[in-house]
Each structure stands twice: as C-alpha cells, then as structure tokens.
C-alpha cells in the first residue's frame, strides 16, 4: 500500500524509451518562460475565439465557455458534498464520538481513515477545479499572466490525489468482501486478505505499466502531430520554453491516466461487491445497479478526456500556424467536449450521492409527526 501511495504521488523525474523522440524525454521540471507560455496560450485561445469556425457547437455556444460552466458546476457540487460530510459529522453522534471522542484514534479502523481521506480528496478536487476555472477565465479574457506551467502542475497533482483516493477505496472494498468461492479456478475460497494482496499488487505493477503505456501513446500522438505541421513548427518543439511546457503537460496526462486506471479498478471492485456481497434478491440488485454502472461510465468518459487532453497539450507546446489553425481548433474542441461530458457526469453523480446521504437526516425529524397524522387518518393500519 505504501509503495502504491508513493508511486501515485511522486512526480516523474526521468523516463526514456528507445522509440521516444527527444521532445518526449522527461527531465527535471523547468519553469516555463513567459514568452513561451504566452505564445502557447494564444494558440489555445483560437478555439475560444468567437470568430473561430470550430468554436461554435450545434447549440450556438462556445465549447470553452461550456467547458468552463461544467467545471464550475462540478467544483460547486463537490463543495456541496463536502458540506454534507461536515453536516453529517456534526449531527450524527456516532460519527462525532468516533472521530473526536476519548481515544478516538484507537476506535478507528483503517477503512475509517480511507473514508476520511475520501472526504479530504473531494475537497482538494473541488479547490483544484476552482483554480482550473480561474485559468480558463484568464485565457478567455486574453490575460497572459497565468503560466501554463502552473496550470499543468496543478492538473498533475489533482489527478494524482484522485488516483491515490480510488486506489485506497479499492483496497477498502476488497477487504470488505466476504470469502469468494472460485471452484472454476481450482480454488475453494479466496479470503478478503488475499483479495487485498491481489489489489495492492495490481496497483504497484500497474503504476509502471501505466507510465510505459503513456510514453508510447505520447510518442504516437507526437509523431502524428509532426506529420501534419510545418518544419518550422516541428523545430519549435525543441525550444526550451515549449519543451518545458510539454513535459509538464505530459506529467499531467500521466497523472490523469493513473486516475483513470485506479478509477477502473475501483469500478471492478464495485462490480465484485455487487455480484458477491449483494444478497437482496432481484429487486435489491436492480436498485443497486448504478453503484457499479456509474463508475464504469465515468471511467470511460475520463479515458476519453485523457486522450483529448494529451493531444491538446502537444498542440499547445509548439508554434501556431494559419495552415494548421483549423485542425488545432478541432483538437481543442474535442478537449472541451470531453470536459463537458466528464465534469457534468461527475457533478450529477456526486450530487445524487450527497442528497441520498443527507435525505435520512432531513426526513427523520418529520417521521414521528407523519406517523401520528397517519394514525389519526387511518388507524386501521396500526392495529
């Protein structure tokens, strides 16, 4: 577990592959120059320009503006969910005494610590997305004081925290599963401790596999971009200011890929829990269907966002050109569309979970009065 945590949070210091071009070899992070960041930001603003041919979708809005609205909706929903967590902690005596009572630390299980970190990571995600929205607002107002290096660094750490959170949740779900019969594999029973070991091993091995996969994908996308741009644009990729931007963008892409992988693993654990631990019949299984279906849907959307993010990061880390402006606009439009789909879905799911958690505490004070009124109206029901 410690290896998985260190792997998820540690930034990449060096990574070389034989097939990788020099522009994708990672070196110690360097701060981008203002000139390089400004040029890349101007390139990015092509997609948000009202005169852009690809900037308007079918509904007449600008994709970047709609992406900003979806990000705002998402972080506001996350703040609402965090407020719900705090409210439930304050009004629930069991939770309060468990966290702040005498010798509370001795009463907490490690799954309780996972729940606490889940609430903290939700708040971190909300604060990070709010900062991301400020970058978008700055670029839409043609303000070039915001550095792309800060933006990519922020995205990197946001997604690594999310990746660690879902990795820990996967371990907690594995430990909560009962013994599973796997006679079809020649095993009589698989205990929860064995499942935790298997999940932890998957996390540690998956870390290196994900980074190798990211290196290959980045190489392919970079070569694809080289095939459609001019020689001057290809040469601009070797300039220090653009190279440092691209390295930081690549780290953010890897962090997002790690988050997608841990999210996918957590979705598999939710499905396993639904298949093995759900003993509520057909109705119970049908009512809890979304517990694993929604995570799989968000995983698919996050993978799509991850691909679009990489392509946009490559385009932003080179010079712009009139010949490739239209193709660049399409890449940015794909990114904004992927952001709209993903962040809107996340906001929808988190809002539903928060309301579902808060609802019992809102209904509980009304139940005695409703029961008394019902007893007066239809006493036969209480005989």
VENBEL-V400908 format. One record per residue. N is the residue number from 1. RES is the residue in one small letter. PHI is phi in degrees with one decimal (999 if undefined). NEAR is the number of other ideal C-beta (glycine too) atoms within 8 Angstrom. Layout:
N_RES_PHI_NEAR / N_RES_PHI_NEAR
//
This chain:
1_x_999_7 / 2_x_-63.8_5 / 3_x_-62.7_7 / 4_x_-65.8_13 / 5_x_-66.6_11 / 6_x_-62.7_8 / 7_x_-64.4_10 / 8_x_-72.6_13 / 9_x_-100.6_8 / 10_x_-77.5_6 / 11_x_-70.4_6 / 12_x_-75.9_9 / 13_x_-99.1_5 / 14_x_-157.3_7 / 15_x_-157.8_8 / 16_x_-128.3_7 / 17_x_-129.7_9 / 18_x_-57.5_4 / 19_x_-90.0_5 / 20_x_-79.8_11 / 21_x_-70.5_8 / 22_x_-55.7_6 / 23_x_-68.8_9 / 24_x_-106.7_12 / 25_x_-77.1_9 / 26_x_-84.7_11 / 27_x_-125.7_7 / 28_x_-54.0_5 / 29_x_-61.7_10 / 30_x_-122.1_8 / 31_x_-74.0_7 / 32_x_-78.2_13 / 33_x_-78.7_8 / 34_x_-63.8_8 / 35_x_-64.3_7 / 36_x_-66.4_14 / 37_x_-64.9_15 / 38_x_-66.6_9 / 39_x_-64.6_11 / 40_x_-68.3_14 / 41_x_-66.9_13 / 42_x_-63.3_10 / 43_x_-61.7_13 / 44_x_-67.5_12 / 45_x_-73.5_11 / 46_x_-57.7_13 / 47_x_-72.3_15 / 48_x_-96.7_14 / 49_x_-69.9_8 / 50_x_-61.4_5 / 51_x_-87.4_4 / 52_x_-70.4_11 / 53_x_-71.2_6 / 54_x_-104.5_10 / 55_x_-86.3_14 / 56_x_-109.2_8 / 57_x_-92.5_10 / 58_x_-63.8_3 / 59_x_-85.7_4 / 60_x_91.8_5 / 61_x_-91.6_8 / 62_x_-91.2_10 / 63_x_-55.9_15 / 64_x_-66.1_14 / 65_x_-65.0_10 / 66_x_-69.2_12 / 67_x_-64.1_15 / 68_x_-62.9_12 / 69_x_-64.0_8 / 70_x_-67.2_13 / 71_x_-66.0_14 / 72_x_-60.7_9 / 73_x_-60.8_11 / 74_x_-67.7_14 / 75_x_-71.4_14 / 76_x_-68.1_10 / 77_x_-65.5_13 / 78_x_-65.2_15 / 79_x_-62.6_10 / 80_x_-62.4_10 / 81_x_-64.2_13 / 82_x_-64.2_12 / 83_x_-64.0_8 / 84_x_-63.0_11 / 85_x_-58.8_10 / 86_x_-65.1_8 / 87_x_-62.4_10 / 88_x_-64.4_12 / 89_x_-62.7_10 / 90_x_-75.3_7 / 91_x_-95.5_6 / 92_x_-96.0_9 / 93_x_-63.2_5 / 94_x_-64.0_6 / 95_x_-67.3_9 / 96_x_-63.0_11 / 97_x_-66.9_9 / 98_x_-69.0_10 / 99_x_-88.6_10 / 100_x_-122.3_5 / 101_x_-78.2_9 / 102_x_-63.2_3 / 103_x_55.7_6 / 104_x_-64.1_11 / 105_x_-63.0_5 / 106_x_-75.6_5 / 107_x_-89.9_7 / 108_x_-83.7_10 / 109_x_-88.7_5 / 110_x_-68.6_7 / 111_x_-66.5_9 / 112_x_-67.5_9 / 113_x_-64.6_9 / 114_x_-63.5_12 / 115_x_-64.1_8 / 116_x_-64.0_9 / 117_x_-65.1_10 / 118_x_-62.1_11 / 119_x_-66.3_10 / 120_x_-66.8_8 / 121_x_-67.0_12 / 122_x_-63.6_13 / 123_x_-67.7_11 / 124_x_-62.5_10 / 125_x_-62.0_13 / 126_x_-65.2_13 / 127_x_-63.8_9 / 128_x_-63.2_12 / 129_x_-65.6_14 / 130_x_-62.8_9 / 131_x_-67.4_9 / 132_x_-61.1_13 / 133_x_-63.0_12 / 134_x_-67.0_9 / 135_x_-61.2_12 / 136_x_-62.1_12 / 137_x_-61.2_9 / 138_x_-64.5_10 / 139_x_-69.0_14 / 140_x_-68.7_11 / 141_x_-90.4_6 / 142_x_63.3_6 / 143_x_-96.5_7 / 144_x_-104.3_9 / 145_x_-78.3_5 / 146_x_-77.5_12 / 147_x_-86.8_10 / 148_x_-66.7_14 / 149_x_-62.7_12 / 150_x_-66.4_9 / 151_x_-63.6_11 / 152_x_-67.4_14 / 153_x_-64.0_12 / 154_x_-62.3_12 / 155_x_-61.7_13 / 156_x_-59.9_14 / 157_x_-72.6_10 / 158_x_-58.2_14 / 159_x_-73.6_13 / 160_x_-71.8_13 / 161_x_-65.8_12 / 162_x_-62.0_13 / 163_x_-61.3_15 / 164_x_-64.2_14 / 165_x_-61.7_12 / 166_x_-72.3_13 / 167_x_-65.0_15 / 168_x_-66.9_13 / 169_x_-64.5_12 / 170_x_-63.2_15 / 171_x_-65.1_14 / 172_x_-65.6_11 / 173_x_-65.1_13 / 174_x_-65.0_13 / 175_x_-71.3_11 / 176_x_-87.2_9 / 177_x_-74.4_13 / 178_x_-75.5_6 / 179_x_-63.4_7 / 180_x_-112.2_9 / 181_x_-84.8_7 / 182_x_-130.0_10 / 183_x_-65.2_7 / 184_x_-70.0_4 / 185_x_-103.3_5 / 186_x_83.2_5 / 187_x_-112.4_7 / 188_x_-73.0_5 / 189_x_-145.5_8 / 190_x_-119.2_9 / 191_x_-78.1_7 / 192_x_-65.3_11 / 193_x_-65.2_7 / 194_x_-67.9_8 / 195_x_-66.3_13 / 196_x_-62.3_11 / 197_x_-61.7_8 / 198_x_-64.2_9 / 199_x_-66.5_13 / 200_x_-62.3_11 / 201_x_-63.6_8 / 202_x_-61.6_9 / 203_x_-65.1_15 / 204_x_-66.8_10 / 205_x_-69.4_8 / 206_x_-66.7_10 / 207_x_-59.9_12 / 208_x_-67.9_7 / 209_x_-66.8_8 / 210_x_-64.3_12 / 211_x_-68.6_11 / 212_x_-65.9_9 / 213_x_-63.7_9 / 214_x_-62.0_12 / 215_x_-63.1_12 / 216_x_-67.0_10 / 217_x_-63.8_10 / 218_x_-63.7_14 / 219_x_-64.1_13 / 220_x_-63.7_8 / 221_x_-66.9_11 / 222_x_-67.6_12 / 223_x_-65.5_9 / 224_x_-64.1_8 / 225_x_-67.9_12 / 226_x_-63.6_8 / 227_x_-72.4_6 / 228_x_-114.3_7 / 229_x_-113.4_10 / 230_x_-79.8_8 / 231_x_-65.7_5 / 232_x_-64.4_8 / 233_x_-68.2_12 / 234_x_-64.7_10 / 235_x_-67.7_8 / 236_x_-65.7_10 / 237_x_-65.2_12 / 238_x_-83.7_8 / 239_x_-69.1_9 / 240_x_-55.9_8 / 241_x_-65.7_12 / 242_x_-75.7_15 / 243_x_-64.2_12 / 244_x_-67.5_14 / 245_x_-62.5_17 / 246_x_-65.8_14 / 247_x_-62.8_12 / 248_x_-68.1_15 / 249_x_-63.8_15 / 250_x_-65.9_14 / 251_x_-64.9_15 / 252_x_-63.3_15 / 253_x_-62.0_14 / 254_x_-65.3_13 / 255_x_-62.5_15 / 256_x_-67.5_14 / 257_x_-65.5_12 / 258_x_-61.4_14 / 259_x_-63.8_14 / 260_x_-62.2_12 / 261_x_-66.6_11 / 262_x_-67.7_17 / 263_x_-65.3_15 / 264_x_-63.6_10 / 265_x_-64.2_15 / 266_x_-64.3_14 / 267_x_-63.6_12 / 268_x_-63.6_9 / 269_x_-68.9_14 / 270_x_-63.6_12 / 271_x_-64.6_10 / 272_x_-62.5_10 / 273_x_-63.8_14 / 274_x_-67.4_13 / 275_x_-75.8_6 / 276_x_-94.4_9 / 277_x_-88.9_8 / 278_x_-76.1_10 / 279_x_-124.2_5 / 280_x_-117.2_8 / 281_x_79.5_6 / 282_x_-65.7_5 / 283_x_-64.5_7 / 284_x_-64.4_10 / 285_x_-66.2_11 / 286_x_-66.8_7 / 287_x_-70.2_7 / 288_x_-100.5_10 / 289_x_-60.3_9 / 290_x_-69.6_6 / 291_x_-62.3_10 / 292_x_-114.3_12 / 293_x_-70.5_8 / 294_x_-63.6_9 / 295_x_-59.0_12 / 296_x_-65.0_11 / 297_x_-64.2_9 / 298_x_-69.1_13 / 299_x_-61.5_12 / 300_x_-62.5_8 / 301_x_-67.1_12 / 302_x_-68.6_13 / 303_x_-63.6_9 / 304_x_-62.9_11 / 305_x_-64.6_14 / 306_x_-62.1_12 / 307_x_-64.4_10 / 308_x_-66.4_14 / 309_x_-63.9_13 / 310_x_-62.9_14 / 311_x_-61.7_13 / 312_x_-67.5_13 / 313_x_-64.5_14 / 314_x_-65.8_14 / 315_x_-65.5_12 / 316_x_-71.7_13 / 317_x_-103.0_12 / 318_x_-156.2_15 / 319_x_-71.7_9 / 320_x_-90.9_10 / 321_x_-154.1_10 / 322_x_-65.4_4 / 323_x_-65.8_5 / 324_x_-106.8_12 / 325_x_-60.3_10 / 326_x_-66.0_8 / 327_x_-67.3_8 / 328_x_-64.0_13 / 329_x_-61.3_14 / 330_x_-64.4_9 / 331_x_-64.2_12 / 332_x_-65.0_17 / 333_x_-63.1_13 / 334_x_-62.1_11 / 335_x_-63.2_14 / 336_x_-63.4_13 / 337_x_-63.4_12 / 338_x_-64.4_14 / 339_x_-65.6_13 / 340_x_-60.0_12 / 341_x_-64.5_11 / 342_x_-70.2_13 / 343_x_-67.9_14 / 344_x_-65.5_11 / 345_x_-65.8_11 / 346_x_-61.1_11 / 347_x_-61.9_14 / 348_x_-63.3_8 / 349_x_-68.5_10 / 350_x_-65.0_13 / 351_x_-62.6_11 / 352_x_-63.2_8 / 353_x_-64.7_9 / 354_x_-63.6_12 / 355_x_-65.6_8 / 356_x_-63.0_7 / 357_x_-71.8_9 / 358_x_-81.2_11 / 359_x_-56.9_8 / 360_x_-59.1_7 / 361_x_-73.3_10 / 362_x_-80.6_8 / 363_x_-82.2_8 / 364_x_-54.3_7 / 365_x_-66.1_6 / 366_x_-86.6_8 / 367_x_-57.3_8 / 368_x_-60.8_7 / 369_x_-68.2_7 / 370_x_-64.8_8 / 371_x_-66.4_8 / 372_x_-66.5_8 / 373_x_-65.4_8 / 374_x_-66.6_9 / 375_x_-67.3_10 / 376_x_-72.4_6 / 377_x_-76.4_6 / 378_x_-134.9_6 / 379_x_-64.3_8 / 380_x_-63.5_5 / 381_x_-69.0_7 / 382_x_-107.0_5 / 383_x_-80.6_4
//
